[in-house]
Amino acid sequence: MKRLVTVLMLALGWSAQAHEGHEHGEPAATASATVLEPRVALHSERVEVVVVRGAEALLVYADDYSSNAPLEHLAVAVAAADRRVEAQALGEGVYRLPLDLLPPGDALQLQLRGPHWQESFALSLPPPVADESPAPHLARWPWSAAALTVLLALAGIGFARRRRGRA
């Protein structure tokens, strides 16, 4: 009987885990890590370009390399061997290219044309972000309850065998 009480106390003590502070009400807001979408950075002496792959489109951010000022009123396009897709200007140096219109393949050229200049960059599309949902957190309490149930069942079986042995 002493062994049974010892085992039960150990099982119950195992489920009472220490934690930092007290948890009352809603948990405090915590800073979460921001997951950045896939991006490619390109630059020349004149222009700096960051291409970000979203779910439905490529966003092209074009800045002046020396002053970091957004470059507006550019003609931005992605070209392949037989196809050219013009970007839509969104303002403040941001241009949008729908992914479904872009030609497939790795041999793409990002073309930018300003008032008196033109730049072209070899572009490899960044891969899409894999949708990785985090695994659900396994709380310790259900496992403790299951362990306690198994221990109680084993103790009951042992107690029943002892009573049969005495009779």
C-alpha positions in Angstrom: 0.0 0.0 0.0 2.9 2.4 0.8 4.3 1.7 -2.7 1.0 2.6 -4.3 0.8 5.9 -2.3 4.4 6.7 -3.3 3.7 6.0 -7.0 0.5 8.2 -6.9 2.3 11.1 -5.2 5.1 11.0 -7.7 2.7 10.9 -10.6 0.7 13.8 -9.2 3.9 15.8 -8.4 5.2 15.3 -11.9 2.1 17.1 -13.4 2.6 20.1 -11.2 5.2 21.9 -13.3 6.9 25.1 -12.2 6.5 28.2 -14.3 7.5 31.8 -14.4 5.1 34.2 -12.6 1.4 33.8 -12.3 -1.0 33.5 -15.2 -4.1 35.5 -14.6 -6.5 36.4 -17.4 -5.4 37.1 -20.9 -1.7 36.6 -21.7 0.3 39.7 -22.3 1.0 40.6 -25.9 4.4 39.5 -27.0 6.6 40.6 -29.9 6.4 38.0 -32.6 9.0 37.4 -35.2 8.0 38.8 -38.6 8.3 36.3 -41.4 9.6 38.1 -44.5 8.4 37.2 -47.9 11.0 36.0 -50.4 13.0 38.8 -51.9 15.9 39.6 -54.2 18.0 42.7 -54.0 19.7 44.1 -57.1 21.7 47.3 -57.7 23.8 49.3 -60.2 25.5 52.6 -59.9 22.2 54.4 -60.6 19.4 52.3 -59.1 18.7 49.9 -56.3 15.9 47.4 -56.7 14.3 45.0 -54.3 11.9 42.4 -55.8 9.5 40.8 -53.3 7.4 37.7 -54.1 3.9 37.9 -52.7 1.1 35.4 -53.0 -0.2 36.8 -56.3 2.3 39.3 -57.5 5.9 40.5 -57.6 6.4 43.9 -56.0 9.4 45.9 -57.3 10.8 48.6 -55.1 13.0 51.0 -57.1 15.2 53.6 -55.3 18.0 55.9 -56.4 21.2 54.2 -55.3 23.0 57.3 -54.1 20.1 59.1 -52.3 17.8 56.2 -51.5 14.9 58.3 -52.9 12.0 56.3 -54.5 12.1 56.3 -58.3 8.7 57.2 -59.8 7.5 57.4 -63.4 9.6 54.5 -64.5 8.7 51.9 -67.1 9.3 48.6 -65.3 8.9 45.2 -67.0 9.9 41.6 -66.8 11.0 40.0 -70.1 11.7 36.5 -71.3 12.8 35.3 -74.7 9.3 35.7 -76.3 7.2 37.7 -73.8 7.3 41.0 -71.9 5.1 42.0 -69.0 4.7 45.7 -68.0 4.4 46.5 -64.3 1.7 48.6 -62.8 3.0 51.7 -60.9 1.6 51.8 -57.3 3.4 55.0 -56.3 6.5 56.0 -54.3 8.8 53.7 -56.3 6.7 50.6 -56.0 5.6 48.6 -59.1 3.4 45.5 -59.3 3.8 42.5 -61.7 1.1 39.8 -61.5 2.7 36.3 -61.1 0.2 34.6 -63.4 1.2 36.9 -66.3 4.9 36.3 -65.9 6.6 33.9 -68.3 7.8 30.6 -66.8 11.5 29.9 -66.5 14.6 31.2 -64.9 15.9 33.3 -67.8 14.1 36.5 -66.9 15.2 40.1 -67.3 14.0 42.9 -65.1 14.0 46.1 -67.2 13.8 49.6 -65.8 13.6 52.7 -68.0 13.8 56.3 -66.7 13.8 59.6 -68.6 17.4 59.4 -69.9 18.6 56.0 -68.8 17.8 52.3 -68.9 18.9 49.4 -66.7 18.5 45.6 -67.1 19.1 42.9 -64.5 19.0 39.1 -64.7 16.2 38.0 -62.4 15.7 34.7 -60.7 12.3 34.6 -59.1 12.5 34.0 -55.3 10.8 30.7 -54.4 7.4 31.0 -52.7 7.1 30.7 -49.0 6.2 27.2 -47.9 3.1 27.2 -45.8 4.4 25.6 -42.7 1.8 25.7 -39.9 3.4 25.2 -36.5 2.7 21.9 -34.9 0.2 22.1 -32.1 1.7 22.5 -28.7 1.4 19.4 -26.6 0.4 20.4 -23.1 1.8 18.4 -20.2 -1.5 18.1 -18.4 -3.2 15.6 -20.8 -0.1 13.4 -20.7 0.0 13.6 -16.9 -3.7 12.7 -16.7 -3.1 9.7 -19.0 -0.2 8.5 -17.0 -2.2 8.8 -13.7 -5.0 6.8 -15.3 -2.7 4.1 -16.3 -1.0 4.0 -12.9 -4.4 3.8 -11.1 -5.5 1.0 -13.4 -2.3 -1.0 -12.7 -2.7 -0.4 -9.0 -6.3 -1.6 -9.2 -5.2 -4.8 -11.0 -2.5 -5.4 -8.5 -4.9 -4.8 -5.5 -7.4 -7.2 -7.1 -4.8 -9.9 -7.5 -3.7 -9.6 -3.9 -7.2 -10.0 -2.6 -7.7 -13.1 -4.7 -4.4 -14.5 -3.4 -5.6 -14.0 0.2 -8.9 -15.6 -0.3 
